[in-house]
Amino acid sequence: MKLKVYADRMSQPSRAILIFCKVNGIEIEEIHIELSKPINPLKKVPAIVDGRFKLFESHAILIYIASAFPGVANHWYPADASRKAKIHSVLDWHHLNLRRGTAGYVLNTVLAPLLGLPLNAQAAAEAEKVLVSSLSTIENIWLKGDGPFLLGSFRPSIADLSLVCEIMQLQLLDEKDHDRIIGPYKKVQQWIESTKNATKPHFDEVHNVLYKLKARLSAQQSSKADGQIKAGIKAPIFSKM
């Protein structure tokens, strides 16, 4: 019986679950579910059903799949208790820091109008502080070590996949804003590329929905800018005599 994964690919945690399953050759039945129509009591995706067992919360799902399905490489969720505990520390930190900053900033600078909500400049500014602080923590603490992945590892863990999928939401920002936010963090940028390479071709395939939305938003911005330029040309010009 295939593992049922209820997911919306616009959801960062959903993407992490799907990529993890694909990379590890786990057969799944992906069931698309709108974020407004969830099956779990906390009204979130992703969620899984494995036989009679149901589970939600992405980190719990990643831990369960890595532990319950044979063939998952040890580096994703090591058997060693100390390494496992360090991964848990990153995942716990993620919820209260990177996720809060990234989701809040993208919502209040890009996504709100698409969801019928007003943009909130104050909320965006507060989220940006959390986001920048989180990126700095990843750059200077979590990526400290010899390896290219979190905790100085030479192979990715479920923490790498979860955090990188979160940061990928920043792709929806306009190019200047994206570069302003992520540009100062060179180790973070290299880590993102390392995680993409370690999970290709599945990483880009699962993120394709995000890339398509980014292209649509860019086209809208270009069209709006062109309209403003044309309006400026047509506007009457008054000069002092």
Secondary structure as UniProt FT lines:
FT   STRAND          3..7
FT   TURN            9..10
FT   HELIX           12..23
FT   TURN            24..25
FT   STRAND          28..32
FT   TURN            35..36
FT   TURN            41..42
FT   STRAND          47..50
FT   TURN            51..52
FT   STRAND          53..56
FT   HELIX           58..68
FT   TURN            70..71
FT   HELIX           74..76
FT   HELIX           81..96
FT   HELIX           98..106
FT   HELIX           107..111
FT   HELIX           112..115
FT   HELIX           121..137
FT   HELIX           138..142
FT   HELIX           150..152
FT   HELIX           158..167
FT   HELIX           168..172
FT   HELIX           175..182
FT   TURN            183..184
FT   HELIX           186..198
FT   TURN            199..201
FT   HELIX           202..206
FT   HELIX           208..234
//
